[in-house]
Amino acid sequence: MVLAGGLSRRMGGGDKALKTLAGRPILEHVIERARPQVAALVLNANGPAERFSDFGLPVAGDVVEGYAGPLAGVLTGLDWAAREAPDCTWLASFACDAPFFPADLVARFLAAVEAEGADMACAASLDRSHPVFGLWPLSLRGELRQAMLEEEIRKVDVWTARYRLSTVQFEEVKLPGGPVDPFFNANRPDDLAEAESLLASA
């Protein structure tokens, strides 16, 4: 699940995933990195799905109203997987604005969960957690729905604190222009300009 359901306020509104990076929508960069890691890919986005028709992905709007954040996107993905891929046991989530995330992200999540006997996994780098990049079990779909709808939980770390969470550490990516956080995300227009420079150096 590529999470693109937010309002992109820091980017000035509109669809952050459709902003141009190196001549292509940033979403295209994300899809290229995510698609080889999963059996199926779906986009979480609210509003008219037609604006994403060029990407060839199914689009699922939040199942929780009110732009409830990435946790709503995770629940949307779990619901979609349960309906469209009933043999699926895990959902991986990716941010729509992070074009450099690791190509072995999902493999490392799965290995960490198995090695540690964890319930779920999320990414970290440079002493920062990145819970938007996570691995979520379909078996906890009902518990997440209850937490969001009945307890009104919205923060990812509040919900994950109830379970055994594996936090998988990733190192900086070495580029000619210097090291970069693999979870660098383009939240603001200045970030897009920086991402352009990073891609040019690569």
Summary of the structure (lengths in Angstrom):
residues: 202
radius of gyration: 16.2
end to end distance: 26.4
largest distance: 49.5
contacts: 641
relative contact order: 0.17
helix: 41%
strand: 21%
